Structures are given as structure tokens and as C-alpha cells.
């Protein structure tokens, strides 16, 4: 797995957890439910991004692009 991708995912996950904890203390239950739904959608998007970044085809295409730039 790409080290940059791991770092990005870790930062996002930590931020989301902190945000949820903070919002639970300061918002109504309807707002919390809405925000939890949004966080769930963001988690799904991060999962898709992880799959793209760790996909062998993505890495191979990236290498081809780098070769085109240097060639």
C-alpha cells in the first residue's frame, strides 16, 4: 500500500472520530444522526479511494505516465 495513502486515510479517520466526539457533545440528536450519515458516506468514499490507490492497474498506469513524462 502506498505510504502516502495510508497517511491520508489515518489522518482522515482520526479527524472524523474527533469530529464525531465533539459534535455529540454540542449538537442535538437529529444533527448527530445527520452528521453520522455524512461520516458513513465519507468512510465509503475513503474506502473506494483506498481500493483505487492500492489497485495494481492504478500503480501500473502511474508508472506509464511517469515514463511518458521522462521519455
KOLGUKE-153940 format. One record per atom (N, C-alpha, C, CB): residue number from 1; residue in one letter; atom name; x, y, z. Coordinates in Angstrom, 3 decimals, padded with zeros to 6 digits. Glycine has a CB too. Example, Ala and Ser with C-alpha at 12.3 -4.5 7.8 and 13.67 -1.06 7.14 Angstrom:
% KOLGUKE-153940
[1, A, N, [013.190, -005.690, 007.800]]
[1, A, CA, [012.300, -004.500, 007.800]]
[1, A, C, [013.200, -003.300, 007.800]]
[1, A, CB, [011.308, -004.473, 009.046]]
[2, S, N, [012.850, -002.250, 007.080]]
[2, S, CA, [013.670, -001.060, 007.140]]
[2, S, C, [012.900, 000.030, 007.870]]
[2, S, CB, [014.084, -000.598, 005.725]]
END
This chain:
% KOLGUKE-153940
[1, X, N, [000.851, -001.173, 000.000]]
[1, X, CA, [000.000, 000.000, 000.000]]
[1, X, C, [000.896, 001.235, 000.000]]
[1, X, CB, [-000.968, -000.002, 001.224]]
[2, X, N, [000.489, 002.228, -000.702]]
[2, X, CA, [001.218, 003.478, -000.804]]
[2, X, C, [001.269, 004.153, 000.569]]
[2, X, CB, [000.565, 004.409, -001.855]]
[3, X, N, [002.448, 004.565, 000.992]]
[3, X, CA, [002.623, 005.177, 002.307]]
[3, X, C, [001.823, 006.468, 002.408]]
[3, X, CB, [004.109, 005.450, 002.582]]
[4, X, N, [001.784, 007.228, 001.341]]
[4, X, CA, [001.015, 008.469, 001.337]]
[4, X, C, [-000.462, 008.192, 001.542]]
[4, X, CB, [001.229, 009.229, 000.031]]
[5, X, N, [-000.977, 007.176, 000.885]]
[5, X, CA, [-002.383, 006.826, 001.027]]
[5, X, C, [-002.698, 006.410, 002.460]]
[5, X, CB, [-002.754, 005.704, 000.057]]
[6, X, N, [-001.806, 005.654, 003.066]]
[6, X, CA, [-002.008, 005.222, 004.449]]
[6, X, C, [-002.048, 006.439, 005.370]]
[6, X, CB, [-000.889, 004.242, 004.889]]
[7, X, N, [-001.141, 007.376, 005.149]]
[7, X, CA, [-001.095, 008.572, 005.984]]
[7, X, C, [-002.370, 009.400, 005.830]]
[7, X, CB, [000.130, 009.421, 005.630]]
[8, X, N, [-002.823, 009.550, 004.605]]
[8, X, CA, [-004.040, 010.324, 004.347]]
[8, X, C, [-005.247, 009.672, 005.016]]
[8, X, CB, [-004.282, 010.460, 002.832]]
[9, X, N, [-005.377, 008.378, 004.860]]
[9, X, CA, [-006.503, 007.660, 005.460]]
[9, X, C, [-006.451, 007.756, 006.981]]
[9, X, CB, [-006.502, 006.184, 005.020]]
[10, X, N, [-005.267, 007.627, 007.569]]
[10, X, CA, [-005.133, 007.718, 009.023]]
[10, X, C, [-005.537, 009.105, 009.519]]
[10, X, CB, [-003.689, 007.401, 009.452]]
[11, X, N, [-005.103, 010.129, 008.819]]
[11, X, CA, [-005.456, 011.495, 009.205]]
[11, X, C, [-006.958, 011.716, 009.098]]
[11, X, CB, [-004.709, 012.513, 008.332]]
[12, X, N, [-007.545, 011.266, 007.986]]
[12, X, CA, [-008.990, 011.424, 007.810]]
[12, X, C, [-009.774, 010.670, 008.878]]
[12, X, CB, [-009.406, 010.941, 006.425]]
[13, X, N, [-009.374, 009.453, 009.156]]
[13, X, CA, [-010.087, 008.654, 010.152]]
[13, X, C, [-009.995, 009.299, 011.535]]
[13, X, CB, [-009.524, 007.224, 010.195]]
[14, X, N, [-008.817, 009.756, 011.902]]
[14, X, CA, [-008.652, 010.419, 013.193]]
[14, X, C, [-009.471, 011.684, 013.293]]
[14, X, CB, [-007.202, 010.738, 013.433]]
[15, X, N, [-009.492, 012.443, 012.213]]
[15, X, CA, [-010.276, 013.678, 012.190]]
[15, X, C, [-011.761, 013.393, 012.305]]
[15, X, CB, [-009.997, 014.460, 010.917]]
[16, X, N, [-012.221, 012.371, 011.615]]
[16, X, CA, [-013.641, 012.028, 011.674]]
[16, X, C, [-014.054, 011.601, 013.074]]
[16, X, CB, [-013.960, 010.920, 010.680]]
[17, X, N, [-013.231, 010.813, 013.714]]
[17, X, CA, [-013.548, 010.365, 015.083]]
[17, X, C, [-013.602, 011.557, 016.027]]
[17, X, CB, [-012.502, 009.335, 015.585]]
[18, X, N, [-012.620, 012.447, 015.926]]
[18, X, CA, [-012.605, 013.635, 016.777]]
[18, X, C, [-013.815, 014.512, 016.521]]
[18, X, CB, [-011.330, 014.435, 016.554]]
[19, X, N, [-014.168, 014.667, 015.267]]
[19, X, CA, [-015.319, 015.494, 014.899]]
[19, X, C, [-016.612, 014.914, 015.464]]
[19, X, CB, [-015.422, 015.621, 013.372]]
[20, X, N, [-016.788, 013.622, 015.352]]
[20, X, CA, [-017.998, 012.987, 015.878]]
[20, X, C, [-018.082, 013.167, 017.394]]
[20, X, CB, [-018.024, 011.486, 015.515]]
[21, X, N, [-016.983, 012.951, 018.086]]
[21, X, CA, [-016.983, 013.113, 019.547]]
[21, X, C, [-017.352, 014.542, 019.932]]
[21, X, CB, [-015.604, 012.746, 020.133]]
[22, X, N, [-016.775, 015.503, 019.249]]
[22, X, CA, [-017.055, 016.907, 019.544]]
[22, X, C, [-018.511, 017.243, 019.252]]
[22, X, CB, [-016.130, 017.821, 018.733]]
[23, X, N, [-018.995, 016.800, 018.119]]
[23, X, CA, [-020.355, 017.145, 017.711]]
[23, X, C, [-021.409, 016.490, 018.608]]
[23, X, CB, [-020.581, 016.732, 016.264]]
[24, X, N, [-021.128, 015.323, 019.111]]
[24, X, CA, [-022.073, 014.679, 020.019]]
[24, X, C, [-022.265, 015.498, 021.287]]
[24, X, CB, [-021.598, 013.275, 020.373]]
[25, X, N, [-021.246, 016.191, 021.681]]
[25, X, CA, [-021.318, 016.994, 022.902]]
[25, X, C, [-022.041, 018.314, 022.666]]
[25, X, CB, [-019.919, 017.261, 023.441]]
[26, X, N, [-022.086, 018.803, 021.430]]
[26, X, CA, [-022.571, 020.159, 021.185]]
[26, X, C, [-023.809, 020.253, 020.295]]
[26, X, CB, [-021.487, 020.952, 020.575]]
[27, X, N, [-024.344, 019.134, 019.828]]
[27, X, CA, [-025.460, 019.206, 018.889]]
[27, X, C, [-026.645, 018.360, 019.345]]
[27, X, CB, [-025.010, 018.760, 017.509]]
[28, X, N, [-027.770, 018.598, 018.700]]
[28, X, CA, [-028.975, 017.824, 019.000]]
[28, X, C, [-028.876, 016.435, 018.377]]
[28, X, CB, [-030.237, 018.555, 018.489]]
[29, X, N, [-029.764, 015.542, 018.793]]
[29, X, CA, [-029.710, 014.167, 018.289]]
[29, X, C, [-030.001, 014.099, 016.785]]
[29, X, CB, [-030.706, 013.289, 019.053]]
[30, X, N, [-030.871, 014.972, 016.263]]
[30, X, CA, [-031.135, 014.989, 014.826]]
[30, X, C, [-029.896, 015.404, 014.043]]
[30, X, CB, [-032.294, 015.933, 014.509]]
[31, X, N, [-029.202, 016.388, 014.566]]
[31, X, CA, [-027.979, 016.828, 013.901]]
[31, X, C, [-026.915, 015.739, 013.955]]
[31, X, CB, [-027.451, 018.118, 014.543]]
[32, X, N, [-026.832, 015.060, 015.077]]
[32, X, CA, [-025.855, 013.982, 015.217]]
[32, X, C, [-026.152, 012.876, 014.216]]
[32, X, CB, [-025.859, 013.422, 016.655]]
[33, X, N, [-027.413, 012.497, 014.080]]
[33, X, CA, [-027.781, 011.450, 013.121]]
[33, X, C, [-027.425, 011.867, 011.698]]
[33, X, CB, [-029.283, 011.133, 013.218]]
[34, X, N, [-027.681, 013.117, 011.369]]
[34, X, CA, [-027.352, 013.630, 010.042]]
[34, X, C, [-025.849, 013.591, 009.805]]
[34, X, CB, [-027.878, 015.059, 009.873]]
[35, X, N, [-025.096, 014.010, 010.799]]
[35, X, CA, [-023.642, 014.016, 010.662]]
[35, X, C, [-023.074, 012.601, 010.614]]
[35, X, CB, [-023.010, 014.789, 011.811]]
[36, X, N, [-023.656, 011.688, 011.373]]
[36, X, CA, [-023.201, 010.303, 011.324]]
[36, X, C, [-023.443, 009.706, 009.945]]
[36, X, CB, [-023.909, 009.466, 012.396]]
[37, X, N, [-024.566, 010.057, 009.341]]
[37, X, CA, [-024.860, 009.604, 007.980]]
[37, X, C, [-023.810, 010.135, 007.010]]
[37, X, CB, [-026.271, 010.058, 007.546]]
[38, X, N, [-023.480, 011.404, 007.161]]
[38, X, CA, [-022.457, 012.017, 006.306]]
[38, X, C, [-021.098, 011.355, 006.516]]
[38, X, CB, [-022.355, 013.524, 006.587]]
[39, X, N, [-020.755, 011.055, 007.755]]
[39, X, CA, [-019.489, 010.387, 008.050]]
[39, X, C, [-019.468, 008.999, 007.421]]
[39, X, CB, [-019.266, 010.291, 009.573]]
[40, X, N, [-020.584, 008.289, 007.482]]
[40, X, CA, [-020.656, 006.965, 006.849]]
[40, X, C, [-020.405, 007.071, 005.352]]
[40, X, CB, [-022.027, 006.312, 007.110]]
[41, X, N, [-020.993, 008.080, 004.714]]
[41, X, CA, [-020.761, 008.281, 003.275]]
[41, X, C, [-019.291, 008.600, 003.003]]
[41, X, CB, [-021.660, 009.419, 002.735]]
[42, X, N, [-018.692, 009.412, 003.857]]
[42, X, CA, [-017.279, 009.743, 003.680]]
[42, X, C, [-016.392, 008.515, 003.871]]
[42, X, CB, [-016.866, 010.845, 004.658]]
[43, X, N, [-016.744, 007.668, 004.821]]
[43, X, CA, [-015.978, 006.431, 005.022]]
[43, X, C, [-016.030, 005.559, 003.774]]
[43, X, CB, [-016.517, 005.650, 006.237]]
[44, X, N, [-017.203, 005.466, 003.164]]
[44, X, CA, [-017.338, 004.684, 001.936]]
[44, X, C, [-016.466, 005.260, 000.827]]
[44, X, CB, [-018.804, 004.639, 001.486]]
[45, X, N, [-016.439, 006.596, 000.724]]
[45, X, CA, [-015.611, 007.232, -000.304]]
[45, X, C, [-014.128, 006.983, -000.049]]
[45, X, CB, [-015.888, 008.740, -000.355]]
[46, X, N, [-013.712, 007.040, 001.218]]
[46, X, CA, [-012.315, 006.778, 001.552]]
[46, X, C, [-011.969, 005.330, 001.205]]
[46, X, CB, [-012.044, 007.061, 003.053]]
[47, X, N, [-012.883, 004.416, 001.467]]
[47, X, CA, [-012.644, 003.012, 001.144]]
[47, X, C, [-012.447, 002.839, -000.359]]
[47, X, CB, [-013.813, 002.135, 001.637]]
[48, X, N, [-013.272, 003.507, -001.158]]
[48, X, CA, [-013.130, 003.430, -002.609]]
[48, X, C, [-011.777, 004.004, -003.037]]
[48, X, CB, [-014.286, 004.185, -003.311]]
[49, X, N, [-011.395, 005.130, -002.443]]
[49, X, CA, [-010.098, 005.723, -002.774]]
[49, X, C, [-008.948, 004.788, -002.398]]
[49, X, CB, [-009.934, 007.072, -002.060]]
[50, X, N, [-009.067, 004.121, -001.262]]
[50, X, CA, [-008.036, 003.153, -000.866]]
[50, X, C, [-007.921, 002.042, -001.900]]
[50, X, CB, [-008.352, 002.555, 000.521]]
[51, X, N, [-009.062, 001.557, -002.369]]
[51, X, CA, [-009.050, 000.491, -003.358]]
[51, X, C, [-008.411, 000.945, -004.662]]
[51, X, CB, [-010.461, -000.002, -003.615]]
[52, X, N, [-008.684, 002.181, -005.060]]
[52, X, CA, [-008.107, 002.705, -006.293]]
[52, X, C, [-006.596, 002.845, -006.157]]
[52, X, CB, [-008.737, 004.059, -006.652]]
[53, X, N, [-006.164, 003.428, -005.056]]
[53, X, CA, [-004.736, 003.688, -004.870]]
[53, X, C, [-003.946, 002.393, -004.727]]
[53, X, CB, [-004.514, 004.568, -003.644]]
[54, X, N, [-004.530, 001.388, -004.116]]
[54, X, CA, [-003.807, 000.132, -003.914]]
[54, X, C, [-003.977, -000.834, -005.078]]
[54, X, CB, [-004.271, -000.528, -002.639]]
[55, X, N, [-004.786, -000.490, -006.057]]
[55, X, CA, [-005.002, -001.342, -007.220]]
[55, X, C, [-003.738, -001.392, -008.073]]
[55, X, CB, [-006.197, -000.834, -008.054]]
[56, X, N, [-003.375, -002.581, -008.526]]
[56, X, CA, [-002.178, -002.748, -009.347]]
[56, X, C, [-002.273, -001.978, -010.656]]
[56, X, CB, [-001.942, -004.218, -009.634]]
[57, X, N, [-003.453, -001.912, -011.247]]
[57, X, CA, [-003.620, -001.180, -012.506]]
[57, X, C, [-003.340, 000.300, -012.301]]
[57, X, CB, [-005.040, -001.380, -013.068]]
[58, X, N, [-003.766, 000.850, -011.166]]
[58, X, CA, [-003.509, 002.265, -010.865]]
[58, X, C, [-002.007, 002.514, -010.804]]
[58, X, CB, [-004.182, 002.679, -009.525]]
[59, X, N, [-001.300, 001.647, -010.109]]
[59, X, CA, [000.145, 001.780, -009.979]]
[59, X, C, [000.817, 001.650, -011.338]]
[59, X, CB, [000.699, 000.732, -009.009]]
[60, X, N, [000.382, 000.692, -012.123]]
[60, X, CA, [000.956, 000.472, -013.440]]
[60, X, C, [000.706, 001.686, -014.341]]
[60, X, CB, [000.370, -000.801, -014.075]]
[61, X, N, [-000.512, 002.219, -014.327]]
[61, X, CA, [-000.816, 003.400, -015.132]]
[61, X, C, [000.030, 004.588, -014.682]]
[61, X, CB, [-002.312, 003.747, -015.040]]
[62, X, N, [000.240, 004.722, -013.386]]
[62, X, CA, [001.064, 005.801, -012.848]]
[62, X, C, [002.499, 005.672, -013.376]]
[62, X, CB, [001.047, 005.782, -011.293]]
[63, X, N, [003.009, 004.455, -013.406]]
[63, X, CA, [004.356, 004.231, -013.906]]
[63, X, C, [004.455, 004.550, -015.396]]
[63, X, CB, [004.780, 002.790, -013.648]]
[64, X, N, [003.432, 004.183, -016.163]]
[64, X, CA, [003.421, 004.517, -017.592]]
[64, X, C, [003.431, 006.027, -017.800]]
[64, X, CB, [002.192, 003.900, -018.279]]
[65, X, N, [002.644, 006.733, -017.008]]
[65, X, CA, [002.600, 008.190, -017.112]]
[65, X, C, [003.962, 008.798, -016.784]]
[65, X, CB, [001.524, 008.764, -016.177]]
[66, X, N, [004.617, 008.271, -015.769]]
[66, X, CA, [005.952, 008.765, -015.408]]
[66, X, C, [006.953, 008.494, -016.523]]
[66, X, CB, [006.433, 008.113, -014.102]]
[67, X, N, [006.840, 007.331, -017.166]]
[67, X, CA, [007.744, 007.017, -018.281]]
[67, X, C, [007.498, 007.944, -019.465]]
[67, X, CB, [007.572, 005.554, -018.718]]
[68, X, N, [006.226, 008.267, -019.727]]
[68, X, CA, [005.906, 009.182, -020.811]]
[68, X, C, [006.507, 010.561, -020.556]]
[68, X, CB, [004.394, 009.288, -020.987]]
[69, X, N, [006.447, 011.005, -019.309]]
[69, X, CA, [006.976, 012.338, -018.970]]
[69, X, C, [008.494, 012.388, -019.110]]
[69, X, CB, [006.576, 012.725, -017.538]]
[70, X, N, [009.167, 011.297, -018.750]]
[70, X, CA, [010.635, 011.281, -018.804]]
[70, X, C, [011.153, 010.894, -020.163]]
[70, X, CB, [011.189, 010.335, -017.772]]
[71, X, N, [010.308, 010.290, -020.980]]
[71, X, CA, [010.749, 009.766, -022.285]]
[71, X, C, [010.599, 010.690, -023.381]]
[71, X, CB, [010.042, 008.573, -022.625]]
END
